[in-house]
Amino acid sequence: MKKTIAKQLETRTYKPMNRFFYFLYHFVMATVTLRKYKPVIVRKDDIRKEKEPCFIVFNHLSRLDHMYVLQSVYPKPYNMMCAYNEFHRGHLAGVFSLSKILPKKQFTNDPLAIKAVMKIFKRGGSVALAPEGIATMYGESHPQIPGTGRLIKMFKHPVYFIELRGQHLTTSWTSPAERIGKTFATTSLLLSKEQIEKMTADEIDELINKVTYHDEYEWAKENQVEYSNIDTAYDRLEDFLYKCPKCGKEFKTIGKDGKFVCEECGSGFTFDNKYNMTPLSEDSKIFDTPTKWVEWERKNIIDEIRANPDYEIRFKAQLGKLPTFKPLKNLKTTEVCGDGEVVINHNGLSFNGTKDGEPFSFLLNYETIYTLIYTTSTKYFGTYVDGNYYEFYPEEKICGKCLLVVEEMHRYHVNSWANYKSKSYLYEGLELGIDKK
């Protein structure tokens, strides 16, 4: 009987990449493809000289990050960890198999991922991963996934950190079009075996959060790196900059014709080729950076959900699922299998509709869900339900707001995935889940 894709991943032999394929992969990706992004590779501590297995962690900024990791590490053998659902995509499945990529169900406790890591270390390899679990959605890092410190304590291998800068500015979830400009990758030893022994898992988590935190737009302001094709940076920027600071209306903003504007009141801005923002007019009300704009929206949600016990967002969406046997074609991330209504409120995230012609519904409370998954775009989002991955395709441009609402509902009710300590001022005087209950 033919194995399902899920069974193939479960029974796959995880081992370091074949040396010849590793050479080809490096030649094509790092030597040829990466060159156009003008990478600056710095090795403060040269991981290539590390003789034993190690963890390689990096702050995740874009879909290009794997090339910078490769260029920084080659020829030391390592295996990259990647999202489980990506293994179901036809154009990636073969390459992932040859590259010996390790699958991880994002934002879940995943025994398969732990077993895969264990096998790689036993074979003398190393493991590369992004502690946030997903690339930045709007230019600012996500806090790391709970449990990274425990994972590092479990294996007690040295930890190297690859600090990335500029990758989100070249390509992003809202606009994958290429904007070419100088990018950077700097490698350093973050934790030795001796340091790991002395630290608690919580202390390791705190350290990783500290070094991985990054704001691409603040970095752009400070460094003034020039990027080409800047007009593409407006594409679907409204997915996250969805609320106008001047008139307060939501879902009236749009990036088009080389500017970002509110169609209700006309307030907006333009980027120059260094991502500096200029108001469209004297009465335009904007923020210094897109990340500050999103932080303002987040603060609005933080206050609104506490003030309103009946707060909810509700919308119709198509439902997508992973294929069982044959990988997806045409760059698809799931196959549409139904539709229904999504509701996000104080009870959790729920869906009520159909799947494969049958009634299908679920409710994920905030003990279970704390953020959302985006695969290639902000036009849709995903999550795991009972170990199965689903995506939701709304007609409205609401996915960015959904992310903020889910995260802040989780922090209000549970907060096992806390925001950065540097963001504490957003919650001053407010209740935060298990931290205060």
N, C-alpha and C positions, 0 to 999 in steps of 0.2 A: 504494500500500500504506500502511495506517495506521501512523503512527509510534508506537513504544513510548514510555512515559513517560521512560525513560532517554534515548532519542534526542531527545525534545523538549527536555529539559534541556541536552543537549549542544549543540544547534543554536539555542537561544534567544538572542535579541538582548538583551544586558544593557546597560541604560542607566538614568539617573536616573529616579525616579518621576515620572509625569505630575503637573504642578503642581496641577490641580484635584482629582485623587484624593488627592494629598498633603494638601490642605486638608481634605477630607472625613475622611480617615484620622485626622488630628490632632484634628478636631472631635469625632469619635466616641470615639476611644481616650483621648486625653489630657484633653480638656475634660469629657467625660461619664463614661466608665468609670473613669478613674483617680481621680476626685475623692473617691470613697468611701473610698479608702485614706489619705486625709489627707496627701497628698504635700507635702514641703517641698523645693522646688527652689532650689538655690543655684548661682550661676554666679560662682565666683571669677575665672575667665577665661571671657569670653563667646564661646563657639564660634560663635555666630551672626554675630559680626563678622569671623570668619576668612574671608578672600577667596579663598584657594586650597584645593584638595582636601586632605583630611587623613584620618588614621585616628582613629576614635572607639572607644576600648576601655573596657570596663566589667567589674566583677567580677560574675559571674553567680550570682544568688541564687534566682531563681524564674522561672516561666513568665510573670510580669508585667513582667519587666525591660524588654521592648521599649517599653512605654508610658512609662517614665521616661526612656529614651533619646530617644524622640520629643519629649516635653515639654521636655527640656533642649536639643535641637538645632533644633527647628522655628523658622523656615522654611528653614534651610540645607538644601540637597538632600543626601541620603545614601542609601545602600543597606545594609540589614542583612544579615549573613551568618547562615545558619541550616542546621541539619542536613539533609543530602541526603534521608534517609528520610522527613522530614516532608512533602516535596513529593508524596508518594504517598498522602496522606490527603485524602479528598474535601472535607472542610469547610475545609481550608487551601489546597488547590491553586489555586482561583480568586483568593483574596486574595493569595497569594504571587506569582502572576503579575502582578496589578495593582500590587502594592507593589514589584515588581522585586527580590524577595529573592534573594540569591546562595546557591546550594547548596554545601555542604561536607561531604564524607565524613569524619566525625569520626575523629580519631586515625589518619589515613592521610595519605600524600603524595598530594595531589589536584590534578593539573594543571588540571582544569576550574575549580576555585575560583580558582587563580592567574590564569587567563585572564579570568575574570569580573571580578576586582579590577582587572586591567589595563585592561579596557574602560571600567569606571566612571571611573577616574582620567583616562583619555584624553578622556572626555566632560565633565570638570570636576566630577564628583561626588565624594563622600566615602564611606568604608566603615566601618561599625560592626561590631565583633566582640567576642566574649568570649574572651580568650586561653586560658582553661581548657577551652573546647570544650564544656562542659556545666555546668548549674546544680549548685550544691552539693547533695550527697545527704543530708548529716546535719548541716548547719549551718556547716561549716568549708570554706573554699575548697580547690579542687584546684590543684596547681601547674600552670603554664601548659603548653600543648602545645609540645614541642620545635620550634623553627624560627620562632617569632614574631619574634625579633630579626632573623633573616635576611630575613623578609618586609618588615619596616620599613626595613632597610638597602637592600633592593632598590628601593623606591620613593622613599625619602627625603622623605616628606611629614610635616608636623607631626603629633604624636600628642596627642590630648586624652584625658583620663581622666575617666570618670563613676563616682564612688564611690557605691555603693548601700548602704543600711543599712535593715534591717527587713523586706525583701521575703520572705525565707525564713520569717520568723515569721508572715507572713500566709497563706502557702500553700506547701506543700512536696511533694516527690515521694511521701513516705509518706502525707501527708494533704493532698490538694488543696483541701479545704474552706476557705472564707474565714474568717480571723480578723482583724477590722478593727482597725487601730491606726496610729499615726503612722509614716510612712516617709520616707526621705530620699534625695536624689540631689544630689551636689555635683560640679560640673564644674571642671576646672583644666587648664591646659596642662602636659602631662607632658614632652614633648620637642619642641624647636624643630628646624628643619632643620639649624642649625649644630651643635646638640648631637648629632644623629644622625650627622653627618659625623665627629665626633671620637670617637664610641664604637664599640666592637666589638659584634658581634651578641650575644656572651655577656654583655657588660655591660648591653645593653638588656634581655635576658632576665632578668637578675638584678634590674634596676630594676622591671620589670613584675611579677615575682613579689613583690617587696617591697610595692608599692602595692596589688596586688589581693588579697593575703592578708587574710582576715577570718574571724572566728568570731562568728556571729550570737548564740550563747547567752552568750558573754562580753560582747558588746555589750549584750545585754538586761539582764544583771546590773548593768552600769555605768550604764545609762541609765534603767532602770525604766519603760519605756513600757508602757502598758496595752493589752491586746488582748482583743477580745470573743470569744465562742464557744470558749473555751480548751479545753473538753473534747474538741474534735475533734483537738487536737494529739497525743492518744494513739494515734490510728488508725494501725495498722501500724508504730508506733515500734519494735516488736520486730524488724522487718526489719534494723535496725542495732544496737539494744540487745538482741542475741540471747543474750548470756551473762550469767548472774547473778553479780555480784561476791561474793555471800555463799556460795552453795552450789556455784558453779562449773559448774552444769548449763547446757547450751546448748539453745536453742529451747523453753524452758519459760516465758519471759517473755511478757507480753501486755498491751496497753493496752486497757482496757475499763471501763465503768461509772465513768468519771471518775477513773481511777487507772491506774498502771503497776505490775504486780505479777508476781513469779515464782510460778507455780502449784505449784512443787516445794517452796519453803521459805517463801513468804509475804512475802519482802523486796520493797520497792518504794517508790514515791513518788507525790506529787501535784504538779501545777503550780498556782501561783496565776495570776492574770491578767496577771502581769508575767514569767512563765516562771521564777520562783523555785521551786526544788525542795525539798519537805519530805518526810522519811522517813515511811513509813506507820506505823512503830513504832520503839521505841528500839533494837531489835536488827536493823532494816533496814540493809543496807549498800549505799550508793549513791555516786555521784560528784556533784561540784558542778554539772556541766552534762552534757547528752547528749554533747557533743563530747569531753569528758574520758573518758567511758565508752567511746566508740568508740576513742579513743587507747589505752586499756588493752587492749581486744580486739585492736587492731592489734599492740601490743607482744607479746601472747601469740602471735600468728601469726608475727611476726618470729622469735621464739625457737623456736617449734615446728618451723618448716620447716627451720631450721638443725640442729636436734637430730635430725630424722627424715628420712633420705634417701628413705623410702618414703611420706612424707606425701602424702595425697590426699583430695579430697572427690569423691564419686561420687553421681549422682542421675539419675532418669528425668525427661525433659522433652519437651513438645511442641515442634516446630520451626515457626517462622514465616518467611515470605519476603515480599518486596515484590511487588505486582502488576505485571504486564507492561503492560497497556493501560489498564484502568479503575481510577481512584483508589479507595481503600478507603472504605467507608461505616461509619456507626455508631461513629465515633470510633476505629475500629480502627487499630493501628499496623503490623500485618502480617497475612497470611492463613495460617492453619495449613496446613501441607503435609506433615507427617510427624511422627515421634517417634523417640526413641532414648535413649541414655545419654550424659550429659556427665561428663567426668572432668577435674579440674584437679589436676595434680601437678607434679613437677619437670621433666617434659618439655614441659609447656605445657597449653593447653586443647584438649581433643579431643571429638569427637562421633562416635558410631557408631550409625547407625539408618537411617531411610528418608526420602526426599524424593520427593513425587509418585509414590509406589508403587514407587520404585526404591531400591536400596541407596545410602546416602550417608554418607560419613565424611570427616573432616579432622583435622589436628593443627596448631594454631597455636603456634609456639614463642615465647619471650619476647623475641626480637628483633622479632617481628611484633606482639605484643599486649602492652600495658602497663596497660590499664584497660578497663572495660566501659562500655557505652552504656545509658542508661536514658531512655526516651522520655517517658512520662507517669506512670510508677508504678514502685515497687520490687517488684512482683509478677513481673516478668520483666526480662531484660536482653538486649542485642544486641551484635553485633560484625560486622566485615567479614571475609569469606573470599573471597580472589581477586577483590576489588572488589565482591562482592555482599553485601548486608546481610541478616543473619538474626537472629531473636530466639528466645529459649529460655524456655519457660513451665514451670517446675518445679511439682510439687504441693506441695513443702515450702517453708517460708518461709526460703530459704537464699540469696537473691540478695544481701543485704547482706554476708554472709560471703564470698560469691564475689568481690565487688569487692575486699575487703581482701586475700584470698589471691592473686588475680591480680596486684594492684599490688605486693605484697611478694615474690612469686616473681620478678617482673620485676626488682625492685631487687636481689634476691639474685644473680640470674644475669646481668643485663645492666646495669641502672641508667642507661640513656640518658635516662630520664624520672625524674629524682631527686626526692626529697621536698624540702620547704623546708629551707633551712639551719638555721632555727630548730628543726627537728625532729631535728637530728643526734644528740641525746642518746639517741634511740630505738635507734640503731645503734652506740653506743659500744663499741669493741672487737670489732665484727662485720664480716664480709666484705660488700662491696657491689659485686657485678658487676664491670664493666670498670674501676671506679674503683680497685680494689685487686688485680686479677688481671693 
